[in-house]
Amino acid sequence: MPVGRIGQPSDIGKTAVFLASDDSSFMPGTELLIDGGMTYLAN
């Protein structure tokens, strides 16, 4: 479900910080789509 807004650079930055932190240590080998749900509209 699209979030209804254009993404901001901070959206990407927050995800990068999460991946670089210990909070993401239990996420081995996954792909994160950071597009506000737009991928689902294309299908």
Buried (B, 14 or more C-beta within 10 A) or exposed (E): EEEEEEEEEEBEEEEEEEEEEEEBEEEEEEEEEEBBEEEEEEE
